[in-house]
Amino acid sequence: MSKDTQETVIETAIGLFNKKGYDAVSLRDIAKEAGTTIGNLTYHFHHKADLLATIQQQIELDFVEFADNSSKTGEAALNELVKIFKKSTELKQRNKFFFMDFDAIVNDNPTLRVSIQLFRKRLYAAYQQCFTRMVKFDVFRRDITTSQYDNLIMVLLTMDYAWELRRGPKNTFDFPVDSAQMNLNLIYPYLTENGRQIYRGIVQS
C-alpha cells in the first residue's frame, strides 16, 4: 500500500467513524469507500484496532508539534499556548468519533489506553515547561507556587477529559463546546498585567 493510499484509508476511516460511529464500521466498509481491496487493507491493518492506533498516533504527532514550545519572548510563549488550546479543539472536532464514546473505545483497546496515558504524561511535562517560561517572561504571576501551577495543569487535563465525556452518548449535562476558550478562561487569573495586555492583543487580532 502506497503512502497516498494509506492516507486515503485513514481519512476514509475517520470520515466513516465520525458519520456512523466506530463500532458500526467494518474494515470492509473502509476498503470499499477508500477504493481498495480488503486484502490490501488488512495486509497493513490486520484489525480495526490497528487502524485506530494509527489514528491515535497521528493525533499525538499533530498535537506534540504544537506542544514542543521553545518561544523566546512572553508574547510568543502565550501565543503558542493559545495555539495549543485551539489545536486541541481542532483535533477533537476532526476526530469526534474518538471522543463520542471515549471510555468504551479505550477500554476495548488496552494498548491504546497505555499510549494515551503516556501521551498525557508528555503533555503534562510540556505544560510545565511552557508555564515555567511564562513566569520567566512575566506573563504568569511569580507569586503562584510551582505546586499551584502543577494543580492548574491537572485542572486543564481533567477538564479536557470532561470535554471528552461530554461528547459521549451518556452525557446528561450541558458543557461548553469550545474547550479552547474554556482553557483560556482557566489560565486568565494566573496572568500578570503584562500577560493580560498580551492576551488581549492576541484574542483581538
N, C-alpha and C positions, 0 to 999 in steps of 0.2 A: 504494500500500500504506500503510495507516494505521500509526501508531506502535505500536498494540497488536498488529496483525498482524505487523509486523516483529519485535517482541519475541517473539511466538509462534514465528515461523520460527527465530529464533536459539536459543531454548530447545529447540525440537524438534530442530534440527541438533545441538546439544550432546548431547542425550539419545541420539540415534541414533549419533553418532560414538563416544560412550562405550560404547554397547552392542555395536556391530558393528565399530568401527574406522573411521578416516577414509576409507581407500581403498575400503571396502566399501559406502559410502553414496553414492547419486547425488542430484542436485538433484530428480529426480522422486520419489525416496523421501521427501525432506524435504517437498516440496509436498503429497504425499498425506497424510503424517502430520500436517502442520500445517493441513490442511483448506483449502488454497488451490490455485490453478491453477499449472501450470508456467510459463505465460506471465507471470502476475503476479509470480512469484518471480524469474524471470530478467530481468524489467524492472529490478529493483533489484539483483539479484546475478547478473551475466552468467555468472560461472563460480563453481565451488565455492571457488576460491582467494579470490574477493572476499568470500564469506561467512566464510571462515577469517580473513581480515584484519580483518573487523569484530569477530569474537570476540576476536582478539588485542588490538585497541584497547580493547575492553570490559574485558579482564583488566588492561591497563595503567591505565585510568582508575580502576578499583576499587582497585588497589593504591596508586597515587600519592596517592589521597585520604588513605590512612593514612600514607604516607611523608612527606608535607609537614607535618613536625612543628615546631611553634613553642612547645613547652612552656616554662613559666616557672619550674618547680621541678625538682629532681632526681628526685623521686618520679614526677612527671608524665612526665618525659623517659624514664625507664626503663620506665614503664608503656606508653608509646607504642611503644617499641622491642619490647616483648613482643607488643603488638598487631600490629606489622608482621610479626613472625615467624609469629604464628598466622594472620594474614590470608593470608600466602604459602601456608601449608599448606592453608588452606580453598580458595583459588583453584585449587591443584593438584588437589585432590580433586574439585572441581566440574567441572574441565576436564581430567579424567585422560587423555582420548584424545590431547590435545595433547602430553602428556609420555610416553605409551606408546611412541611412535616419533618422538621429537622431531627427531632428526637428519634422518630421511627427509622429514618434513613440511617442515622449514626448507630443506633442500637443493632441494626441488622448487619452492620459492617464494622466489626471490632477494629480492623486495621485502620479504617478511616477515622475512628474515634481517637486512636493514638496519634495519628497525623494531625488532627485538629488540635489536640492538647499540646503538641509540640509547637504548632504554629502560634497558639495563644501565648505560650511562654516567650517565643521570639517577639511577638507583638508587644508583650509587657516590657521586655528589655528595650525595644525601640522607643516606646513611650518614655521610659526612664531617661534614655539618652537625650531625647527631644526636650523633655522638661528641664533637665539639667542645663542645657544650652539656653533655654528660655529664661531661667533665673540669671544666668551669666550675662545675658544681653539686656537685663532689666525689663523683660517682658512679663515674666512671672514674679510674684512677690517673694522677697527674701525672708519675710517673717513667717512664712509657712515652712514647716519642718519637712525633711525628706520622707518621714513616715506618713505625714499628711498627704504629700504628693503621691506616695505609693497607694494610699487609700483612694485618691481621686482616680488613679489608673484602674484600680479594681472596680470602682463605680462605672467607669466608661466601659470596661469589658463586660460587666454584669448587665448594664443597660443594653449593650449590643446583643447579648443573649436573650434579653427580654424582648427585644425587637424581633428576633427570630421566632420566639414563641408566639408573638402577636400575629405573625403571618400564618401560623398553623391553624388547622381546622378546629382545634379545641379551644381557641381563644374565646373568652367571654367578657373581655373588657376592651375599651377603646384605648388606643395608644398612638402617639404621633408617628406618622409615616416617615417624615423627614428626619431620619436619625442623625444626619449631619448637623442640622440646626439644633437638635436636642443636645448633642455633644458640645456644640459651641456655647449653648446656654450654661452647661455644666462648668466649663472652664472660665467663664467670664468673671466670676468673683475672685479668681486667682490672678487676674491680670493687674499689673501696675497701671498707673495713669498713662505712662508711656505706652504700655501694651494695649490699653483701651483706645488710645488715639490711632495706633497702628491697625487695630482690629476694625475700627470704624472706617478707616481708609480702604481696607480690604473688602469689607462687605458692601461698601458703596460703589466700588469700582466695577 
